[in-house]
Amino acid sequence: MTAEAPRPFPIRRECPFTQPAAYASLRTDEPVARVTLPTGKQAWVLTRYGDVRSVLADPSISADARHENLPALGLGEREAAAKSRPFIRTDPPEHTRYRRMLQAEFTVRRVKSMRPGIQATVDRLIDEMEAAGPTADYVPAFANAVSTSTVLELAGVPTDDLEFFRDVTRVSGGRGSSEQEVTAALGNMFRLLGELVDRRTTDPGEDLLSKLVVNHLLTGRAERQEVLSTIGITIIAGRETTTNMIALGTLVLLERPELLAALQADPSRIPDAVEELLRVLSIADSIPLRVATRDMIVSGTQVSAGDGVIALLGAANTDPEVFTGPDEIDLDRANRHHLAFGYGIHQCIGQNLARLELEVALGTIIRRLPGLRLAVPLTELEFKHDAATFGLESMPVDW
C-alpha cells in the first residue's frame, strides 16, 4: 500500500477463532504499515512480536489520551478518555500513581484468596441455568454474570443490575458511539459510583472502593474524580475482557471436541488451555494505542514524533518467528511469553484475576455441563467486530 492510500483499519477477522489473515502478509511485507482509522486520521500498525514488545516497553511512547493523534478507533473514544482520564490512557507519573492505588488488590496472593468466592459464584450461576434450562443465552446468563459479579464484589458495588455495566461498556467501547454517547454512558456510571463514594466516606468497608476513599480521597492523595475514574475503568476493563474470553473460550471448546475431551479427561490442563486461548484469541488486539514522542526507526520504517501507533497484540501473538504453529492451540507449548495482557508499564494489572476467573469458569462448566452445545449454527452467532475488545453479543446454548 502507498502512503497516499493507506489501507483502512481495523481489519475484520474472517474466522472468530483466528486473527485477520492480512496480519500475516503485513508481518512479512510491511511490518510497520500506514493505515487509515475510522476517525479519518492515519496511524502506524505493528505486526511483529519484537516490534510490539519493544515499542510497548519504550518510555517515549505515550498512551495519554490528551494527545490529538492518539489513534482512537471509536469516533468519540479519544475525546471521552481525555475528559474522564482512565489510567490506561495516561503516562507516568500520573499512570504510576493510579496503578499504585490498585496494586495491592491484584497481587497473586490476594487473587488466590478470591478463588472460593469465584467458585461459589460460578456454581450458583450454573445451578440457576440448570433450574431454568435446558436452554440459555450463555453471554448474559453465565459469561457476563461471572465476570461482572466478580469485579463488582471486589470493588464493593451492588450486583443487582449486571446488565447496567454491560450496557455502559457496550456504548463506551463501541466504535460507532459518538463522544456525546460515550460521555453520557460514563456519566450514568459515575453518578452511581459517586453515591457509593459518599457512603464510603462515613461507612467504609473492606472493598476496593472503601480503600480508595479511605487511603486516597480522605487523605488528600487523590481527587474525587480520580477515584471515580480509577474504580470505573477497573470495572469496565475487568468485566468486558473476561466476559468475552469466557464466552469465546467456551465456544472454541464446543467447536473443538478433541480439545474439550482432553480437558475433561485431565482438568489439570485447564491453565494450559487458558494461556493458549488468551494467546490465540487475543481479544484486546488493538487496545494498545500510542503516540510517538520522538523520531524512531521500527523495522526499518521511520516513525516520526507525533505519529499514532497501534501495537497489535493478536498479530504479535501469532508471529511464527516466536510461536511454532501460531494459530494452533497447543497445550504442550513451552513458550508462554504471549502479549495478550499487553507489555511494559501498561500491562494489564488484573491479569492474575482474569486467569483465575477463566480457569474456574471454563473448568467448572465443562465438568458440570458436559453436554453443553450451541443451540444455533455457528454462522448465526453475532460477533463484536466493532468493539474495543472482540467477543460475542449472544450465544444460545442447550444441554
N, C-alpha and C positions, 0 to 999 in steps of 0.2 A: 504494500500500500504506500502511496506517496504522502508526503507531508501535507499536500494541498487537499487531499481527500482521505483523511484517516477513517478507519472503519468505525461503525457505531459500537458503543459499549453501554450496558452489559451484553454479553453473548449468552443466549439461552442454551440450556442443556438439551441435547437430543434425547438422552435417557436420564431418568431421575437418579439413577444409581452411579453415574459417572460424570466427570467434568466435561465441559464442551469440547468437541473434537478439535475445534480451532486452536485450543491451547497447545496441543502437540505441535502443530505446524508453526505457531508463533514461537514456541520454545526453541525450535530448530532454526527457523529462518529469520525471525525478528523478535528476539527475546525481550527487547525493550521497545515496545510498539506504541505509536501515537494513536489515540482513539478519540472519538467524539462522544461526549456524555449527553444524557437526556436534557441537561440544562443548556446545551449548545456549546459549552466550554470544552476545551481539549485537555488531555492528560496523557501520561505515560502509564502503560500497564507492564508489570514484570511477571515473567512466567517461569524463570529458572529458580530452583531451590536456593542456590548460593546467593543469587541477587536479592531475592526476597528476604532471606535471613540477614544479609549484611546491611541492607537498607533499613530494615526494622530495628537493627541494633545501632544505627548511626545517630548520634545525638543532634546532628544538624538537620535531621528530617523532622519536620513539625507536624503534630496532629491537631494543632489549635484551630478550632472552627472559625475563629475571627479572621483567618486568612481568606481573602476573597477567592483565591484559587484552590482552596481545599476541594478536591474533586468529588463533590457530593453526587450521588446517583439519583436522589429524590429531589423533586422540584423545590421543596421548602426545607430540605434537610439541613443544609449548612446554616441557613439563617436562623432556624429554630434552635439549633445547637449553640450558635453564637450567643443567643439570649439565655438559654437555660443552663449552659456551661456544664454538661455532663463530663465527668472527669476523663472519660475515654477520648474526649476531644479537647484535651488541654495538654500543655507541656510542663516539664519541671520549671521552677519549683512548685508551681500550683498543683500539677498532677501528683507529685511526690507527697504533698500534704494530704490530698484527698485519699490517696492509696493507703497511707499510714492510718487513716481513720478507720479503715476496714480490715486491715491485715489480720488482726487478732481473731476475727470471726471466720477466717478461711484457712487457718493452719491445718496441717494434716491431722493433728491431734483433735482439734475442735470438730473437724468434719467427721472423723471416725466416731465421735460421741453422738453424732446425729443419726447413725445407721438404724438403731432401734425405732426411732420416730419415723424415719422414711419407710422402713419395712412395715410399720403399723399402718401408715397411710396407704401404701400400695395394696396391702391385704384388704383394707376396708373398701377401697375402690373396686377391687376385683369382686369382693362379696356383693357390692351394690350392682355391679354389672351382671353377675350371675342371677341375682334376685330379679332384676328387670329384664333379663335376656330372653332368648338366646341371641339377640342382635343388639348392636350398639354402634354409635359413631365413636370410633376409638380416639379421635383427637380431643373432643371436649370431655368424654367420659373417663378417659384414662391419661393420655399423654399430657394434656394441659392441666388436668386436675393434680397429677403428681408434681409436676414442676412448679406450678403456681402455688399450691398449698405449701410446698417445702420452703420456697423463698419468702412467702408471706409470714409463715410461722417463725422463720429466722429473723425477719425484720420486725415482727411484732404488730402486724397489720391483720385485721379481721379477714377471715377466709370465707365469708358467707356469699361473696359475689366474685367468683373466679373469672367469669366472663367479662367483667368490667375491665380488668387488666389486660385481657386478651384483646378487647376492643381498642384500648388505648394503644397497644403495640401495633395492632393492625393499621391504625391511622399513622402513628408516628414513624413506623418502619415501612410504610407503603410508598413506593417510589412515585406514585401518581398523586400523593397528597400535597396540597398547597401549603405554603408557610402558615396561612391562617388556620387551616385544618389541623396541622401539627400542633400549633400553639394552643388551640382550643382543647385538643385532646390532652395535652400535657397539663394545661391549666386545670382541667377537671381532676386529674390525678393529684396535682399539687394541693388543691383545695382539701381533698380528703386527707392527704398526708399532713397538711397544716393543722387540721383539727387534732390529729393524733399527737403532733409535736406539742401543742398546747396542753394536752392532757399529761404528757410525759414530764412536763416541767414541774408539775406538782405531785404526780403519782407515777414515778418511773418504775420499770420492772427490770428484767434481766435480758430483754431482747435487744437487737441491734439498734433500733430507733432510740430506745432509752439510753443506751450507751453513748450514742452520738449527741443526744441532748445534754446528758449529764457531764460527759467528759469534754465536749467541744463547744456546744452552744452556750451553756450556762457559765462556762469558764472564759468565754470570750475568744476561744481559739478558732471558732468558725461562726460565720453569719448564718442567719436563719435560712436564706435561700441556698446556701452551700449545703446545709444539712438536708434540705428538701431535694436538691439536685442529686446528692450522693445516694440517698435512700431510693429515690426514683429510678435512677439508672441501674441500681443494684437489682431492683425488682424487674424492670423491663428486660435487661440483658439476661438475668438469671432464669426467668421463666421462658422467654422466647426461644433461646437456643436449645434448651433442654427439652422443651415441648417438641420442637421439630426433630431433634435427634431420637427421642423415644419413638415417635410415630414413624419416621422414615427408617430407623434401625429395625423396628419390628417388621415393616413392610419388606425390607431386604431379606429378613429371615423367612418370611412367608413365601417369598419368591425363590428362595434357595433352600429347598427342603433338605439337601445333604448337609448344609451348614447347620440348619436348625436341629437335625438329628444328632449331629456331632456334639452340639452344646447340651442337648437333653441327655445324651449318654454320659457326658463329662462336664458338669456345671462349673468345674474349676477353670474351664477355658473361657468363661464369660468375660473376665477382664481383658483377655487377649482379643476377643471379638470386639469389645468396646473400643479398644485402641485402633483396630483396623477399620471399624465403621467410622470413627472420628476422622481418620486419615482419608479414606476413600470418598466419603460423602462431603466433607469439608463444607458444611452448610453456611459458614461465615466467610466464604471465599473472598468477597470484596469488602469486608469490614475495615481492613487497614487502609484508610485514606490518609494521605500525607501531602505535604508541600516541601519541596527542597528549599533550604535557606542559603545554599551556596551552590556554585557550579560543581558538577561532578561528572565522572565518566562511569557508566554502568554497562558492562559487557560491550565496551567499545562505542557506546552511544553517549553523546553529550546531553546531559540533563542540566538545565540552567536554573539558577536561583529564581524562585517564584513559580516554577513548574509544578503542576499537580502530579502526584504519583500514586498508583494503586498497586499494592503488593498482593498478588493473587495467591491466596493460601492453597486453594484447590489445585492450581497449576503446579505450585511448588511441591505439594504432597503427592503428585503423580509424576514427578520428574524421574524418568527411567535411569538417569545418571546416579540417582540416590536410592531409588526403590525398585528392585527387580520385580517384573510383573506388576507394575504400579496400580493397575486397575483391579487386580485380584485381591480378595480378602483372604489373607494367608495367616492362619492362627499361629504358625510357627515362625513368622517373620522376626528376625533378630533386630533389625533396625526399627526402633520405636521413636526416633527423633523427628516425629512429624510436627507440623506447624499449625495444627487445627485450632489451637488456642492462641495463635499469634506468636510473637517472639519479641524479646527486648523488654524495655520498661513498661510497655503497654500489654504485655502478655496477660491473658485473662486471669484475674485474681480469683475467680470462682471455679477454676478448673478441677480442683480436688472434689468439690461438691458435685459438679456436673458428672464426673466419672462415677462417683458413688451412686447418684440417682440412676444413671444408666445401668449400672451393674445390678442394682436392686430391682429396678422396673423390668428390665429385659429378662433377668434370671427368674423372677417370680412369675411373670406372665407365661413364659414357655413351660414352666413347671405346673402351674395351676390350670392353665387353659391349653393343653396340648393339641386340642382340636381347633384352635383359632384359625380362621381363614378369611380372606376377602369375601365380602358379600356381593361385590360388583366386579366386572372386569377391570384389570389394571388400567386400561385405556380410558376408563370413565372417571378416574380419580383427578381431582383438581390440585395442581401443584402451584406453589407460590413462587413463580418465576420473577415477579416484580416486587419482591420484598427484600429487605436488608439481609435476611437470612432465608435460605431455601428450606422449603418444607411442604407440608400438606395442609390444605384447608379443611378437608374432611376425609374420613377413611371408614366407610361402613364395613363392619365385620360381623361374623356369626361364629358359633362354635357348637 
